[in-house]
Amino acid sequence: MDIAFLAKYYKFFISGTGVTLFLSFFGVVFGVIFGVVLALMKMSEKRIVRFPATAYIEVVRGTPLLVQLFIVYYGLPLLTGIEFPDLMLAIISVSFNSAAYVAEIIRAGIQSIDKGQMEAARSLGLTHGMAMRCIIIPQAFKNILPALGNEFIVLVKESAIVSVVGIYDLMYRADTVRGISYKPFAPLIIAAIIYFIITFTLSKLVGNLERRLNASDSRN
């Protein structure tokens, strides 16, 4: 495989990788924030609070990310009358998608905490909200950190879809190099190698984190 074009176009891949990591990172951060809200809403005993969160999670998990991307990218500026930067619309799209999956991860994490923890907190005079915020959610996050790491890995790969609306991510840059270098195949292999290096590294970090948490639990 002739990769001589890399000497001329390597900056395309570097800048594209930066955009992919930026998009994925903020997608997970905002996805976690929105996911916590959705998880708490879905666990509410009030149906009027529980129903919107349940419906949102089911709809987002049941529709392709590409459709959600188009809806946000073309629909949000029309609905609000505001011209958002393209990258911001892409982050909003992946964040809304990630939040539905993260909400289920967080809900499972909260439900894995012994009910006695809540009862003990309430017996000490804490309100339900304070007990969740100060005792239950911090413990749940410790349990779900590996799952959140895996969500980040998935998002790195799925973020390639934003290239269809012209976001300058790694996939878009690889396509650009294909066009200007007249190399239809090699730039895709370079992009695949970069994606693999990112996800493999993240997988190792998540595995290491999981082992540390397990070791910490064993000592306790």
N, C-alpha and C positions, 0 to 999 in steps of 0.2 A: 504493500500500500504506500503510495507516494504522499508523504506528509510535509513536503517542502513548503507548501502554502502556509504552514503554521508560523514560519519565521516572519511572514508579512502580516498575518491576520490574528496572531495570538491574542492581541489586545481585545479583539471582539469576544473571544471566549472568556477572558478575565472579567470584562465588564458585564457580560451576560451572567456569569456565575455570581457576581456580586448582587445583581438584581434578583436572581433566583433565591439566594440566601436571605436577602432583605425582605422580599415578599413572603417567604415561608416563615421567617422569624416573627414578623408582625402579624401574620395570619394566625399563628399559634397563640401569640400573646393576647390578641383581641378575641380569638376564639375561646381561650380559657376564661377571660373575663365574662363574655357573653354566655359561655357554657355554664358557669357557676350560677348565673341568674336563672337560666333555663332549668337547670337541675333542681334548684330550690323551688321554682314555680311548679315543676312537675311533681315534686314531693309534697306540695301543699295539700291540706285536707279540704280546701275550698275548691269546688269544681270550676268556678269562674276564673280562678287563677291557674289551675292545673290544665284546663282544656287548651288554652292558646299555646302553652309550651309543648304539650303533647302533639298538637296538630303541626306546629312548626317543625319539630324534630322528625315526625313521620314524613312530612312533605319533602323536607330537604334531603333526608336519607333515601327517599324514594324517587328522586329526580336527578338527572345527570348534572355534574358540576358545570358542563358546557352550557346547558340551558340557564342555570343560575347566573353564570357569568354574563351571558347576553342580556338577561333581564336587568341585572344591576347596571351593566355598562351602558345600555341604551335607555333603560327605563328610569333610572334614578335621576339623571339630568332633566328628563322630561317632566317627571313628577315634581321635582323641587325647583326647577328653573335655574339651577346652579350648575356652572361648568366646573366639574371636578377634574383634577389631574388624572390622566389615565392610570398611573400607578396606584393612586388612592382607590380608584374604582376596582382595580384588581385585588387590592388588599381587602376591601370591603367584601368582595365576592368570596374569596377563600376564607375570610374570617367567619362569615355567616355559615358557610358550608362546614367549616371545622367545628363551629360552636355546637352544631347538632350532634356530632360524634363525641365531642368532649363532654357534653352534658350527660350523655349516657355513662361515660367513664367516671365522671364525678359522682353521679347518682349511685353507681355501684360502689364507689369508694366510701361514700357516706354511709350507705346501708351496711357496709362491712364492719363499721364501728359498733362495738357492743352497746346495746341499748342502755345498759347500766351507766354508761358514761353520761348520757343525757340526764338520766334520773338523778345521778349524783350531783351534776351541775345545777339542776333545778332545786335540789334539796339545799344547796348552798346559797340559794336566793337569786341565781342568775335567771334572766328571762330566756325564753326559747331562742331569740335572736342572738343574745350574747353567748349562750352556750354553743350555738352553731358556729359563731364567728371565732370564738376564743379557744374552743376545745375540740369540737367535732371536725370542722373543716381542716384545721392544721394537721390533724392525725390522718384524715382521709387523703390529703395531698401527699403525705409521705407514702401511702400505699399505692397511689396511682401515678407517681412520678415516672416509673418505667413505661406505663401505658401512654402517658403524655409525650414521652420521648419517641415512642413508636409513631404517634400521630404526627410529630414533626417530620419524621422520615417519610411518611406517606405523603405529607403535604409538599415536601421538596420534589417528589416525583410528579404529583398531580398538578403542581403549579405550572408545568410545561404547557398546560392548555391555554394559559393567558396569551401565548404567542399568537393565537388566532385573531386577537383584537389589536395586535401591533405593539404589545408590551415588549420592551427590549430585554427579555430574559435570555437564558442560555439557549433555549430551543430556537428562539427567534434569531439570535446571533448566528447559530449554526446554519440556519436556513439562508441567512444573508451571505455567509461565506460560501455556501454551495452555489449561490447565484453569481457572485462576482469572481469566483475562482474556477468556475466550470468543473467543479469536483462534486458530482452528485452523491457520492457515498462516504468518502473519507471524513468530511466535517461531522456527519452524524455519528461515526464511530468515536471521534474525539469527544463529542457531547456526551455520548453514552458512558465513556470512560470517566469523565468528570462527574456525571451523576452517580456512578458507582462508587467513586472515591468518597464523595460526600456522604452517601447513605451508608457505606460500609464503615466509615469513621464514626458516624453518629450511632450506628448499631453497636459498635464496640464501646462507645462512651455510655450508652444506655445499659449495656450488659454489665459494665463495671459499676455503674451506679446501683444497679439492682443487687449485685453481690455485696456492695458496701451496706446497703439497707438491710439485707438479710443477715449480714454479720452483726450489725447493730442490734437487730431484733434478738439474735441469739444471745448476745451479751446481756440484754435486758431480761 
